[in-house]
């Protein structure tokens, strides 16, 4: 079985950004190179260092913890000099220039990936290289990847939309010691104020939980829609991401009716009255996507796995798509 992410430098991600730097502007732009931390964790550390709110720091995408990643962030210009002194794992942020506007989630074109796939037999590596050597792009099902869900992100999201805020707090606490302590302190003085306790969680993280549950249902719908058909014989159609007011196409109605029944939720559950900023409208996501600028090889001895080989795979993906799914589907 192949292995990826045996060490963070095996999974290299570089953000392709459309932010244009200018000579003068109200926001300072920095290049953030990181390894061993996810983006939200770093943003929280920077906010604490600058003594500001995390929402005052702009960034375009959440990058994985188990990876070596490069992306841009923005802060108000008045924090430029202080931020230049911030370090994480001895990595210093690099000032790039100024911007007229801050970055927001989604303000990117895509990402470039360099992934080392390890633990391959020489035959597996050679067969893979032969199969894809003439390809400059590969079609994949646009599934949300495993890092979207972590251990229980979708379960937390479901608890939130169902209004079971106590369960949501219990699930978050089981994987986050810092928030567990904050919840404990808060609820010690305000028993049963679970809505207030959830407000201790950064908004972007709370939204990530709800999005994870939407993603879970999207994956289920896409899998059922495709069935055992050959994806190269199928048309690329938009698949509904469920939320309130979703317009579900006829060909997906039965599938989503069954999913909603199984999950015991309704579209109106995505209107979260106690936490209205977490309410989610419906959206769409393409069923298929292409990994482009594909490059394979070379095949080399794998020093991390005895008598095995590794191969490096380079490609580019549009925003919102998952490199782990590219690798999984190419090796299936």
ChimeraX attribute file (.defattr): number of C-alpha atoms within 10 A of each C-alpha:
attribute: neighborCount
match mode: 1-to-1
recipient: residues
	/A:1	8
	/A:2	16
	/A:3	12
	/A:4	18
	/A:5	17
	/A:6	16
	/A:7	14
	/A:8	18
	/A:9	17
	/A:10	18
	/A:11	24
	/A:12	20
	/A:13	22
	/A:14	18
	/A:15	20
	/A:16	20
	/A:17	17
	/A:18	10
	/A:19	18
	/A:20	11
	/A:21	16
	/A:22	14
	/A:23	8
	/A:24	12
	/A:25	15
	/A:26	15
	/A:27	25
	/A:28	26
	/A:29	30
	/A:30	21
	/A:31	16
	/A:32	19
	/A:33	17
	/A:34	26
	/A:35	22
	/A:36	16
	/A:37	18
	/A:38	16
	/A:39	21
	/A:40	19
	/A:41	13
	/A:42	16
	/A:43	19
	/A:44	17
	/A:45	16
	/A:46	19
	/A:47	18
	/A:48	12
	/A:49	14
	/A:50	16
	/A:51	9
	/A:52	13
	/A:53	13
	/A:54	20
	/A:55	15
	/A:56	13
	/A:57	19
	/A:58	21
	/A:59	24
	/A:60	23
	/A:61	23
	/A:62	17
	/A:63	21
	/A:64	20
	/A:65	18
	/A:66	21
	/A:67	22
	/A:68	22
	/A:69	26
	/A:70	18
	/A:71	22
	/A:72	24
	/A:73	22
	/A:74	27
	/A:75	25
	/A:76	18
	/A:77	16
	/A:78	11
	/A:79	14
	/A:80	18
	/A:81	11
	/A:82	10
	/A:83	21
	/A:84	13
	/A:85	11
	/A:86	16
	/A:87	14
	/A:88	16
	/A:89	9
	/A:90	8
	/A:91	12
	/A:92	17
	/A:93	20
	/A:94	16
	/A:95	18
	/A:96	15
	/A:97	17
	/A:98	24
	/A:99	22
	/A:100	15
	/A:101	18
	/A:102	21
	/A:103	21
	/A:104	15
	/A:105	11
	/A:106	14
	/A:107	17
	/A:108	21
	/A:109	15
	/A:110	19
	/A:111	24
	/A:112	21
	/A:113	20
	/A:114	19
	/A:115	22
	/A:116	22
	/A:117	23
	/A:118	25
	/A:119	24
	/A:120	22
	/A:121	17
	/A:122	17
	/A:123	10
	/A:124	17
	/A:125	23
	/A:126	16
	/A:127	12
	/A:128	17
	/A:129	18
	/A:130	12
	/A:131	11
	/A:132	15
	/A:133	13
	/A:134	11
	/A:135	13
	/A:136	14
	/A:137	16
	/A:138	16
	/A:139	15
	/A:140	19
	/A:141	20
	/A:142	21
	/A:143	24
	/A:144	20
	/A:145	19
	/A:146	12
	/A:147	15
	/A:148	20
	/A:149	20
	/A:150	12
	/A:151	14
	/A:152	17
	/A:153	24
	/A:154	22
	/A:155	19
	/A:156	26
	/A:157	27
	/A:158	25
	/A:159	19
	/A:160	29
	/A:161	27
	/A:162	18
	/A:163	18
	/A:164	15
	/A:165	23
	/A:166	16
	/A:167	16
	/A:168	23
	/A:169	21
	/A:170	13
	/A:171	19
	/A:172	21
	/A:173	17
	/A:174	12
	/A:175	14
	/A:176	10
	/A:177	11
	/A:178	9
	/A:179	18
	/A:180	17
	/A:181	12
	/A:182	15
	/A:183	22
	/A:184	14
	/A:185	12
	/A:186	17
	/A:187	15
	/A:188	11
	/A:189	9
	/A:190	12
	/A:191	10
	/A:192	13
	/A:193	14
	/A:194	18
	/A:195	16
	/A:196	16
	/A:197	21
	/A:198	20
	/A:199	12
	/A:200	13
	/A:201	15
	/A:202	15
	/A:203	14
	/A:204	14
	/A:205	12
	/A:206	20
	/A:207	16
	/A:208	20
	/A:209	27
	/A:210	25
	/A:211	22
	/A:212	24
	/A:213	24
	/A:214	23
	/A:215	21
	/A:216	23
	/A:217	19
	/A:218	24
	/A:219	20
	/A:220	14
	/A:221	21
	/A:222	21
	/A:223	14
	/A:224	13
	/A:225	15
	/A:226	13
	/A:227	9
	/A:228	8
	/A:229	9
	/A:230	8
	/A:231	15
	/A:232	10
	/A:233	7
	/A:234	11
	/A:235	9
	/A:236	13
	/A:237	11
	/A:238	14
	/A:239	22
	/A:240	23
	/A:241	23
	/A:242	25
	/A:243	21
	/A:244	18
	/A:245	14
	/A:246	16
	/A:247	14
	/A:248	18
	/A:249	12
	/A:250	8
	/A:251	10
	/A:252	15
	/A:253	13
	/A:254	13
	/A:255	15
	/A:256	20
	/A:257	13
	/A:258	12
	/A:259	17
	/A:260	15
	/A:261	10
	/A:262	9
	/A:263	11
	/A:264	9
	/A:265	14
	/A:266	17
	/A:267	16
	/A:268	16
	/A:269	17
	/A:270	25
	/A:271	20
	/A:272	17
	/A:273	12
	/A:274	14
	/A:275	15
	/A:276	10
	/A:277	12
	/A:278	22
	/A:279	19
	/A:280	24
	/A:281	15
	/A:282	16
	/A:283	17
	/A:284	15
	/A:285	17
	/A:286	14
	/A:287	23
	/A:288	20
	/A:289	20
	/A:290	19
	/A:291	21
	/A:292	17
	/A:293	14
	/A:294	18
	/A:295	19
	/A:296	18
	/A:297	16
	/A:298	12
	/A:299	16
	/A:300	14
	/A:301	17
	/A:302	18
	/A:303	12
	/A:304	13
	/A:305	14
	/A:306	9
	/A:307	12
	/A:308	18
	/A:309	23
	/A:310	26
	/A:311	22
	/A:312	17
	/A:313	18
	/A:314	17
	/A:315	21
	/A:316	23
	/A:317	20
	/A:318	16
	/A:319	17
	/A:320	18
	/A:321	22
	/A:322	20
	/A:323	22
	/A:324	18
	/A:325	17
	/A:326	22
	/A:327	16
	/A:328	13
	/A:329	13
	/A:330	14
	/A:331	12
	/A:332	5
